[in-house]
C-alpha cells in the first residue's frame, strides 16, 4: 500500500525541498527522499501537511474535485459578532472568487505548542479562537476570509485533513502510515459544473463541547 507521511509543519518552514534563501524547507523536517507535499500550507501557517511519493495518492488528496475537509484552528484579532461568523459560514466574496460555505464556530483557546516567534498582540484589542472547516484550498484562503470579515488572523494551525489528524505530533515531527486508495471517500454523481460530489463525511470537531481543544503530545520520529 502507498505510504503517507503526516508532518506537523512548523511556522516559517516553506513547503518545498529545494533550498530557499530566507526560509528553512521541508528537508529540515523530513529527510526521506522521493516524497512530495499533497497540497500546501503557507509559510506563516502551522500544522498538518501530508506528503507521499505515490503519484496516484498525491493526486487523490490534492485534487480539489475530491473536496477533503480541512480543519483549522484560527486565532483572530477582535471579538466576533454574529454577523461576522455568519458571513464566514455563508461564503465570502474575495474579489477573485467567492468562497464556498464553511463550518465556523468559536472555541476555547486550544492547548498548543508555543509559536516561534510568538504572536504579536495589541494590548487594547481582544482576540479569540475559531474553528474553521473548509473543503477548498485557495491561496491564503482562510486568512483572506477572516480579514474580509474584519477579523484578521494572528495564528493559523491546520489540525486535520479528511480523516488524518495531527494526533500529538509536535512541530517538526512526522510519522508514516500506509493508506489504501480504496479506503478513501469515493466520488458520487456530478454536481454543478460537472464536478463530482463526494461522500466524505463532515470532519468531526477535534474539540469537545465545554473542553479546551488539546493535542496529546507524544514523541514523534523525524523521517
C-alpha positions, 0 to 999 in steps of 0.5 A: 500500500502507498505510504503517507507521511503526516508532518506537523509543519512548523511556522516559517518552514516553506513547503518545498525541498529545494533550498530557499534563501530566507526560509528553512524547507521541508528537508529540515523536517523530513529527510526521506527522499522521493516524497512530495507535499499533497497540497500546501500550507503557507509559510506563516501557517502551522500544522498538518501537511501530508506528503507521499511519493505515490503519484496516484495518492498525491493526486487523490488528496490534492485534487480539489474535485475530491473536496477533503475537509480541512480543519483549522484552528484560527486565532483572530484579532477582535471579538466576533459578532454574529454577523461576522461568523455568519458571513464566514459560514455563508461564503465570502466574496474575495474579489477573485472568487467567492468562497464556498460555505464553511463550518465556523464556530468559536472555541476555547483557546486550544492547548498548543505548542508555543509559536516561534516567534510568538504572536504579536498582540495589541494590548487594547484589542481582544482576540479569540479562537475559531474553528474553521472547516473548509473543503477548498484550498485557495491561496491564503484562503482562510486568512483572506476570509477572516480579514474580509470579515474584519477579523484578521488572523494572528495564528493559523494551525491546520489540525486535520485533513479528511480523516488524518489528524495531527494526533500529538505530533509536535512541530517538526515531527512526522510519522508514516502510515500506509493508506489504501486508495480504496479506503478513501471517500469515493466520488458520487454523481456530478454536481454543478459544473460537472464536478463530482460530489463526494461522500466524505463525511463532515470532519468531526470537531477535534474539540469537545463541547465545554473542553479546551481543544488539546493535542496529546503530545507524544514523541514523534520520529523525524523521517 
